Amino acid sequence: MRRRTGWLAAVALAGTAAGAVVITRGGDDARAGGPPAPPATATVTRTDLVRSETVDGKLDFANRREVTSPVAGTVTVAAREGAAVGRGQALYELDDKPVTLLYGPVPAFREMRPGSRGSDVLQLERNLVALGFADGIYVDPRYDRATEAAVKRWQKSLNRTPTGRVGRGEVIFQPDRVKVVTADADLADQVAPGDPVLTVASTRPVVRARLEPDDASLTARGTKVEVTLPSGRKEPGRVTGTVRPDDPEESEAAEDGITVEVTLSGGRSAGAEEDPRATASVRFVSESRENVLTVPVEAVVALRGANGGYGLQLVEGGGTRMVSVRTGMTADGRIEVSGPGIAEGTKVGAAAP
């Protein structure tokens, strides 16, 4: 569902204002036979103007990705959907052995043992330090005797046989803490190398919303957004990119639109205790002007003559006079104005309600 505010084209001003009055411009000040008394008046106010569009959105988590098993085995403890898993904790168990989450960008692509060298060894040692098992380790890409001893201490803490080696399928490296989105392999399932076991995502909450193609300007990174979460709580955020919907039905429906991902400014706690199945309201702010003078759009008059432009009919004492004004942004039925004699509280003519 889409709800627009503040999308009045400037060209509409002439048509709207014409419904009130069209003045032939012969000078700013009224003379004999000048503008008649207006049918209604309005007041110049100082406020913020915001152009926005509101659409429905869905609470989700960033960077969904599938985790596959590098080895064959039987799932003896399945992943727990919805669980947040951190460094040193088990994602699931295969053949009665925990598959442990460690942090790092390099995947676990081989067995690591004494004599191994590489970036995977370096990040293993960094994890051993973070978990408190790295006494005597010099953190580098070499798997030496100190590394072996630290691995044995870590394996004992997991009730594993302390081999001093880290075999394939014993650890999974991910960039950070993860949230288990789905368990793709159930208890007692047989998995082969490359079979999906679970789908994970970042624990950072995001909101995904669909925009029409003509709203492409709102998909730019950094576009400000205000999200009303299912609980009613409002959270600021920013557009961080466009994504392909995860649901095939949503993907098919979104072929003619653009799905954007919004990151909430409140971080991991922003989406806590929210119902992910409920709809959020996403308000995109395309433009804003702070602390500007505004009048109702229908108060602006189209001026005819050599210079044209727009004007306001000032109401002063028992008379009126027409002054030209510069117009700016429109939003929510009001328009930014500026010019000589225009100040907060000034009375101006307007069309009859």
C-alpha angles and dihedrals in degrees: 000000000000127000119182127197129182099012098130111141116230091236089064089066092074092051094044094044092046088064087065106036141322115210129202103225115233100146137325100261120073117245132189107314090020127149114329121236110286120249090234140003137226135190129241107239133187114230146127120276121208129184110206147157125210124207136165118266142185127231113236142143128262129252103018112196138169120243115210130193114251091202139039120258149114122282105239096170117024124215113268112238114232094019120135109221124196138188114309095015126116119254092192139323127255120193089352092303124114118243102216129212116230128173125249144098097243116084121233097256102160146014111283116214141144109312095029117128131189149085091291089060090048093054091044089057091048089055092048088054092049091049093050100247100106105094108154095010121136102205108234139118093276123101099212136159092282090054090049092052092049091050091052091053090050092047092052089054088057093047090246126138104271098237096152089229129099108220128203111277094025096097137024120204118215128169094248145332111330139205118222105234099177138359103228094182121051130211111293094015115144111229129194126205108290096022115134114251102174144346118235136186138186115279087234108109119228135176121226119207134174122233131187119251092252088061092062091124089067092060094069115121111261097028107151117245136183114205124199104204123214090263090057094252115137120225127183118227146157135234109258100179148303124286141187111249114254094217111078091216091051090047092054092047091049097055090105094043143052123248112210129194118223121198115212116231092221092072124211095345094054095083097036115134092003120135106247091200094059125087123257124204115234120198114194116202110210098172138359138185120196128212098356132150113255141179132186110280091240090062092067115095127207110233121213125204140070095320101030116181128123136302146184127226105230116212109213123170107310097339144056137223134189120235129181117240139190113239128208138167123000126210137156093359096309131103132205113245136179137172144106113323094013111125139145110287096022113145116231135179120259140180117273112270 
